Amino acid sequence: MRLPEQGGEWITRGKTLRFRFEGRDYEGLEGDTIASALWANGVKVLGRSFKYHRPRGILSAANHDVNALMQSGSVPNVRADATLLVDGMDLTAVNTFSSLDKDAASILGRFARFLPVGFYYKAFHSKRLFPLWEKLFRFTTGLGKVDVTAPRRRTPKRYGFCDVLVVGGGLSGMSAALAAAEQGADVVLVDENARLGGSTHGKTDLLARIQAQPKIRVFTSTCAAGYYADHWVPLVEADRITKMRARAVIVAAGAYEQPAVFRNNDLPGIMLASAAQRLIHRWAVKPAQRVVVLAANADAYQAVEELCDAGIEVAAVIDLRTDIPEAEKSALATRQITLHDGCSITEAIPSADGRAVVGVRTA
């Protein structure tokens, strides 16, 4: 599923990283996340859902994929969509019984009609029996395993000060940082991703201006983990924490697509359009061979263009709107893509093994 070289891609071709997942050997590239490396190898099931143990894949590729948590040696709950691949990693999925492929607990899905939301509280709320049920639920719906014998890893801390702290390295964050620095402020710009740029994927001249501005310090692969009194913000990196005290804080954390609600919308292969764009531009990975795009605004048509340019067949665009601008209609007609306007997806059709999507029903 690896694409030819993409301009500005985040991977380093020729630097191969070898790793194991669920007992099988794979190869990725330097700059891959765990999730992008697995997707490039054709591995679409990355984890299981918390309650029914349904198969799950990539949703956001942006640190929102709660069902793509993994165990890496003694380290539990590693975020596969946000953690860079390291040579020699030995990974397993969390919250499974026997294995990810043959999870015995997936039988719980057959009892879904008897286990509605809140059934824990309604059926098992008893002062006398709840301690017993609590242990059972923790065992069947757990996350990673804590290894109490693992060596303690010490990480240093340091203190930092700035006039303006900007959280988020997309267009808004970079623009804010530049504006403050040009007024003479000492600026710190923080982003949890490995590179700045946000949804532009690095295709903006603001990056060069940021690099040339001496009054801006850039922290990438860094999480602003909290916001405390007097503009005190802990900046957490893989190997240290910086206790940053700022005179002012600007939060430019970006927007998150709203996932569509329809039956089986959690099947591996159903992802946000922004996730597909990240896979293409950052890690040169094909999100799929053939797709259907559910649209509600102009951003979807930009995604269609980028999918087509990456050699992915767009079978149809299903648009919730009826008043679609002519320019967007013409762009689809030029590419001979079918448009269904005023429609929505009501159900995703699973494959025979239930681990992929093979079609959708619309209304």
Backbone torsions as a table, in degrees:
resi	resn	phi	psi	omega
1	MET	NA	8.4	-178.9
2	ARG	-80.3	131.7	-179.4
3	LEU	-86.9	163.4	169.9
4	PRO	-60.8	169.2	-175.4
5	GLU	-56.1	131.2	176.8
6	GLN	-106.0	139.4	178.4
7	GLY	-60.4	126.1	178.5
8	GLY	79.4	14.0	-179.2
9	GLU	-61.9	154.0	-174.3
10	TRP	-92.4	-1.3	-177.5
11	ILE	-97.4	158.2	176.3
12	THR	-112.5	104.6	-179.2
13	ARG	-69.9	141.6	-176.9
14	GLY	96.1	-15.8	176.3
15	LYS	-105.5	91.8	-174.6
16	THR	-86.8	136.4	176.4
17	LEU	-115.5	130.5	179.6
18	ARG	-103.0	139.0	-178.8
19	PHE	-152.4	168.4	178.5
20	ARG	-120.4	142.5	175.0
21	PHE	-138.7	121.4	-179.1
22	GLU	53.9	39.2	175.6
23	GLY	82.7	2.4	179.7
24	ARG	-113.6	148.8	-177.4
25	ASP	-91.1	137.4	178.8
26	TYR	-138.7	168.8	175.3
27	GLU	-129.1	140.2	173.6
28	GLY	-129.4	-171.4	179.5
29	LEU	-119.7	152.2	176.0
30	GLU	-58.9	129.6	-176.4
31	GLY	104.0	-16.7	174.6
32	ASP	-65.6	148.3	160.4
33	THR	-85.2	169.8	176.8
34	ILE	-59.2	-44.0	-177.2
35	ALA	-66.1	-43.2	-178.6
36	SER	-67.0	-35.8	178.1
37	ALA	-66.0	-41.9	178.8
38	LEU	-66.7	-42.9	179.9
39	TRP	-63.3	-37.7	177.9
40	ALA	-63.8	-27.5	177.6
41	ASN	-88.6	6.0	178.8
42	GLY	83.2	10.6	178.2
43	VAL	-87.2	112.2	-174.8
44	LYS	-102.7	-23.1	178.5
45	VAL	-95.7	110.2	-176.0
46	LEU	-103.7	-16.7	-178.0
47	GLY	-170.1	-174.4	179.9
48	ARG	-125.8	150.3	-179.9
49	SER	-69.4	159.5	-172.1
50	PHE	-66.4	-41.7	-169.1
51	LYS	-98.2	-52.5	-175.0
52	TYR	-101.4	-2.7	179.3
53	HIS	60.6	39.6	175.4
54	ARG	-76.3	147.8	179.0
55	PRO	-66.1	138.7	-179.1
56	ARG	-133.9	149.2	178.6
57	GLY	-123.6	-144.1	178.9
58	ILE	-81.7	134.8	173.4
59	LEU	-111.4	-54.7	-174.0
60	SER	-113.8	-28.4	-171.6
61	ALA	54.2	31.0	-175.4
62	ALA	-146.6	39.7	174.9
63	ASN	70.8	27.1	174.5
64	HIS	-121.6	7.9	-173.6
65	ASP	-92.5	82.5	-173.8
66	VAL	-65.5	-22.7	179.6
67	ASN	-94.2	16.4	174.0
68	ALA	-118.9	42.1	175.5
69	LEU	-90.9	143.3	-174.9
70	MET	-136.8	160.9	174.2
71	GLN	-100.0	125.1	178.3
72	SER	-118.4	95.1	-175.3
73	GLY	64.1	-120.0	179.7
74	SER	-93.1	1.8	-177.1
75	VAL	-96.1	116.6	-178.8
76	PRO	-89.2	159.2	168.6
77	ASN	57.0	45.8	175.0
78	VAL	-76.0	131.0	-176.0
79	ARG	-81.9	105.6	-172.5
80	ALA	-66.0	-30.6	-176.3
81	ASP	-82.2	-9.0	-177.8
82	ALA	-124.9	-10.3	-176.1
83	THR	-95.8	127.5	179.5
84	LEU	-67.1	142.9	177.4
85	LEU	-69.3	139.2	178.3
86	VAL	-122.9	137.9	-179.6
87	ASP	-58.9	132.3	177.8
88	GLY	89.7	2.1	179.0
89	MET	-58.2	140.7	174.2
90	ASP	-122.4	105.0	-168.3
91	LEU	-113.5	145.9	171.2
92	THR	-137.5	152.5	175.8
93	ALA	-72.9	149.9	176.2
94	VAL	-95.5	166.8	174.9
95	ASN	61.1	41.9	176.3
96	THR	-130.8	158.5	177.6
97	PHE	-120.0	117.4	-175.6
98	SER	83.1	-61.7	178.4
99	SER	-165.2	168.3	178.4
100	LEU	-65.9	-42.9	-178.1
101	ASP	-69.8	-39.0	-176.1
102	LYS	-120.5	64.0	-178.0
103	ASP	-78.5	112.4	-177.2
104	ALA	-62.6	-28.6	-177.2
105	ALA	-74.7	-7.1	178.8
106	SER	-65.2	-14.6	176.7
107	ILE	-62.7	-19.5	178.5
108	LEU	-60.8	-27.3	179.2
109	GLY	-61.4	-27.2	179.4
110	ARG	-71.8	-15.8	-179.6
111	PHE	-105.8	19.4	-174.3
112	ALA	-58.2	-37.9	-177.2
113	ARG	-65.1	-21.3	-179.8
114	PHE	-97.0	-2.1	-175.7
115	LEU	-125.0	64.3	-177.0
116	PRO	-70.6	173.6	178.0
117	VAL	-59.7	132.1	178.7
118	GLY	84.8	5.4	-177.1
119	PHE	-64.9	-26.1	177.6
120	TYR	-55.9	-48.2	-173.8
121	TYR	-73.2	-38.1	-177.0
122	LYS	-73.7	-37.5	-172.2
123	ALA	-94.6	-26.2	-170.3
124	PHE	-123.2	13.1	-178.1
125	HIS	-80.9	96.9	179.9
126	SER	-147.9	127.3	-178.2
127	LYS	-60.7	-33.1	-176.3
128	ARG	-80.3	-40.6	-173.7
129	LEU	-98.2	-16.4	-173.6
130	PHE	-60.1	-37.2	176.5
131	PRO	-55.2	-35.3	177.6
132	LEU	-69.4	-48.1	-179.9
133	TRP	-63.0	-37.0	-178.1
134	GLU	-59.3	-43.0	178.0
135	LYS	-64.6	-38.6	179.4
136	LEU	-64.5	-45.1	-179.2
137	PHE	-66.3	-39.0	178.9
138	ARG	-64.0	-33.1	-179.6
139	PHE	-74.2	-41.8	-174.3
140	THR	-86.4	-22.0	-178.7
141	THR	-123.6	37.2	-176.6
142	GLY	-80.0	179.4	177.1
143	LEU	-116.7	-136.5	-177.3
144	GLY	-72.2	171.3	-178.4
145	LYS	-102.8	131.4	178.3
146	VAL	-88.6	122.7	178.5
147	ASP	-96.1	104.5	-176.4
148	VAL	-72.5	-12.1	178.8
149	THR	-93.6	-3.1	-178.7
150	ALA	-64.5	143.0	179.3
151	PRO	-64.3	142.2	-179.4
152	ARG	-71.8	131.6	-179.9
153	ARG	-105.2	116.9	-179.6
154	ARG	-91.8	133.7	177.6
155	THR	-122.3	133.2	-176.5
156	PRO	-74.0	159.6	172.9
157	LYS	-124.8	155.7	176.4
158	ARG	-145.4	169.3	-178.6
159	TYR	-114.4	141.0	179.6
160	GLY	-135.3	156.9	-179.5
161	PHE	-138.9	145.6	176.8
162	CYS	-156.8	165.6	174.8
163	ASP	-79.1	-45.7	-176.8
164	VAL	-132.6	125.2	173.5
165	LEU	-105.5	124.2	178.8
166	VAL	-111.2	119.4	179.7
167	VAL	-100.3	112.0	-178.5
168	GLY	118.6	120.3	-174.4
169	GLY	-107.5	29.6	174.1
170	GLY	-83.8	-162.9	-178.1
171	LEU	-59.2	-46.2	-178.1
172	SER	-64.8	-44.8	-179.3
173	GLY	-64.2	-44.3	179.2
174	MET	-65.0	-40.2	178.8
175	SER	-63.6	-42.2	178.9
176	ALA	-64.3	-43.0	-179.9
177	ALA	-62.0	-43.4	179.3
178	LEU	-65.0	-42.6	-179.7
179	ALA	-61.7	-42.1	179.8
180	ALA	-68.3	-43.4	-178.7
181	ALA	-64.9	-36.7	179.8
182	GLU	-68.8	-16.9	174.5
183	GLN	-92.8	5.2	175.4
184	GLY	97.5	4.1	-178.7
185	ALA	-78.8	148.3	172.4
186	ASP	-84.2	117.1	-167.7
187	VAL	-117.7	138.3	169.5
188	VAL	-116.7	127.2	-179.4
189	LEU	-113.7	123.6	-173.2
190	VAL	-120.2	137.4	173.5
191	ASP	-145.7	141.8	-177.9
192	GLU	-76.8	-16.1	179.7
193	ASN	-80.8	165.8	-178.4
194	ALA	-71.2	-21.8	179.4
195	ARG	-139.5	158.4	175.3
196	LEU	-78.0	168.8	173.4
197	GLY	125.6	-26.0	179.6
198	GLY	56.5	-132.7	-175.8
199	SER	-71.7	-8.9	176.0
200	THR	-79.4	-14.0	-178.6
201	HIS	55.2	35.3	176.3
202	GLY	87.5	-1.1	-177.8
203	LYS	-91.5	66.8	179.3
204	THR	-153.6	145.9	180.0
205	ASP	-77.2	-7.0	177.7
206	LEU	-64.1	-29.3	-179.7
207	LEU	-60.4	-45.1	179.6
208	ALA	-64.8	-36.8	179.1
209	ARG	-68.5	-37.3	176.5
210	ILE	-62.9	-46.4	-178.1
211	GLN	-64.5	-30.3	-177.7
212	ALA	-87.1	-5.9	-176.8
213	GLN	-93.1	110.8	-175.4
214	PRO	-70.0	-15.9	-177.3
215	LYS	-91.8	8.0	177.9
216	ILE	-115.7	123.9	171.8
217	ARG	-102.7	131.7	-174.5
218	VAL	-109.3	129.3	174.1
219	PHE	-116.6	106.2	173.9
220	THR	-102.0	168.2	-174.3
221	SER	50.6	39.5	-174.9
222	THR	-132.9	133.6	-178.9
223	CYS	-106.5	126.5	170.1
224	ALA	-78.9	101.0	-164.2
225	ALA	-87.6	-5.8	-179.9
226	GLY	-175.6	169.6	-179.2
227	TYR	-138.9	109.0	-171.5
228	TYR	-113.3	179.5	-174.9
229	ALA	-56.8	146.3	176.6
230	ASP	61.3	35.6	175.5
231	HIS	57.1	45.2	175.7
232	TRP	-99.3	118.8	-174.6
233	VAL	-129.4	122.3	175.2
234	PRO	-79.3	126.4	178.3
235	LEU	-104.6	111.7	-171.7
236	VAL	-103.6	120.5	173.4
237	GLU	-108.8	177.8	-177.9
238	ALA	-63.5	-32.6	-172.3
239	ASP	-122.6	9.0	177.4
240	ARG	-168.8	169.2	174.6
241	ILE	-127.4	137.0	176.3
242	THR	-112.1	120.3	177.9
243	LYS	-88.0	96.3	-172.3
244	MET	-92.9	126.4	175.1
245	ARG	-109.1	121.9	-176.8
246	ALA	-119.7	156.3	173.5
247	ARG	-81.3	-27.6	177.6
248	ALA	-150.0	148.2	-179.8
249	VAL	-126.0	132.5	175.0
250	ILE	-115.7	122.8	178.2
251	VAL	-100.3	113.7	178.4
252	ALA	-125.0	60.3	-169.5
253	ALA	-80.7	-1.1	174.8
254	GLY	84.5	-176.8	-177.8
255	ALA	-114.8	154.8	178.7
256	TYR	-119.7	128.3	178.3
257	GLU	-59.8	144.2	176.5
258	GLN	-85.9	115.8	178.8
259	PRO	-64.2	142.5	179.1
260	ALA	-78.2	146.9	-178.9
261	VAL	-103.3	116.7	173.8
262	PHE	-159.9	166.1	-176.4
263	ARG	-62.6	135.9	179.3
264	ASN	64.0	29.5	-178.2
265	ASN	-75.5	4.1	179.3
266	ASP	-104.8	8.0	-178.8
267	LEU	-64.3	142.3	173.0
268	PRO	-56.5	132.1	-175.9
269	GLY	108.8	-16.7	173.9
270	ILE	-96.2	116.3	-175.8
271	MET	-142.6	164.6	174.8
272	LEU	-68.7	148.9	179.6
273	ALA	-59.4	-36.5	179.3
274	SER	-65.2	-30.8	176.6
275	ALA	-66.7	-43.0	177.4
276	ALA	-61.1	-40.6	179.5
277	GLN	-66.2	-38.7	177.4
278	ARG	-64.1	-44.4	178.8
279	LEU	-57.3	-41.4	-177.6
280	ILE	-69.6	-54.3	-168.8
281	HIS	-79.9	-36.6	-175.3
282	ARG	-86.6	-42.5	-171.7
283	TRP	-120.2	6.8	177.0
284	ALA	50.9	49.6	179.2
285	VAL	-120.0	133.3	175.5
286	LYS	-71.4	123.3	176.4
287	PRO	-69.0	-27.5	-179.6
288	ALA	-168.9	173.0	174.7
289	GLN	-91.2	-36.5	-175.9
290	ARG	-144.1	130.7	-172.5
291	VAL	-132.6	158.8	165.7
292	VAL	-116.1	135.5	-178.2
293	VAL	-109.9	124.7	173.9
294	LEU	-93.8	120.8	-171.9
295	ALA	-117.3	151.8	173.2
296	ALA	-144.6	-0.7	-179.7
297	ASN	-162.4	-177.6	-174.9
298	ALA	-67.6	-26.1	-178.8
299	ASP	-58.3	-33.7	-178.9
300	ALA	-62.0	-34.9	-177.6
301	TYR	-74.7	-29.3	171.2
302	GLN	-65.7	-40.6	177.8
303	ALA	-63.3	-40.9	178.3
304	VAL	-59.2	-44.1	179.9
305	GLU	-61.0	-42.7	-178.5
306	GLU	-71.0	-34.9	175.9
307	LEU	-63.5	-45.4	179.8
308	CYS	-63.4	-42.1	179.9
309	ASP	-63.2	-25.5	178.5
310	ALA	-86.7	4.6	177.2
311	GLY	83.9	19.4	-179.8
312	ILE	-98.2	131.9	-179.6
313	GLU	-76.7	126.3	174.9
314	VAL	-100.1	106.7	-175.1
315	ALA	-70.1	-36.6	-179.2
316	ALA	-167.3	157.3	170.3
317	VAL	-115.5	126.1	179.0
318	ILE	-109.6	111.1	-174.1
319	ASP	-109.5	128.3	178.9
320	LEU	-65.3	-23.1	-175.0
321	ARG	-84.9	157.0	172.2
322	THR	-108.5	-21.0	-179.7
323	ASP	-102.2	65.1	-177.3
324	ILE	-81.1	130.7	178.5
325	PRO	-56.8	144.9	-177.3
326	GLU	-60.9	-34.0	-179.2
327	ALA	-61.5	-38.9	179.9
328	GLU	-71.0	-38.7	176.4
329	LYS	-63.6	-42.3	-177.9
330	SER	-65.2	-37.5	179.9
331	ALA	-61.9	-38.1	177.8
332	LEU	-71.5	-40.5	-179.5
333	ALA	-62.6	-37.4	179.0
334	THR	-62.1	-35.2	180.0
335	ARG	-92.9	4.2	179.3
336	GLN	56.7	46.0	177.4
337	ILE	-103.9	130.4	-178.7
338	THR	-70.5	136.4	178.3
339	LEU	-117.1	129.5	173.0
340	HIS	-114.3	103.6	-178.8
341	ASP	-93.4	156.3	-177.8
342	GLY	64.0	29.0	-176.7
343	CYS	-126.7	162.8	175.1
344	SER	-141.1	162.4	173.9
345	ILE	-85.1	130.6	177.2
346	THR	-103.8	-24.3	-177.4
347	GLU	-160.2	140.3	170.4
348	ALA	-96.4	136.7	-177.4
349	ILE	-94.9	120.5	-178.1
350	PRO	-81.3	160.5	172.8
351	SER	-70.8	174.0	-176.7
352	ALA	-59.6	-34.7	-179.4
353	ASP	-91.1	0.1	177.4
354	GLY	73.6	15.6	-174.6
355	ARG	-112.4	11.3	178.9
356	ALA	-158.0	165.7	176.5
357	VAL	-103.8	135.6	-179.6
358	VAL	-118.2	-7.4	179.1
359	GLY	-178.5	175.7	177.3
360	VAL	-137.6	151.9	171.4
361	ARG	-106.6	140.1	-176.5
362	THR	-123.8	164.8	176.8
363	ALA	-151.9	NA	NA
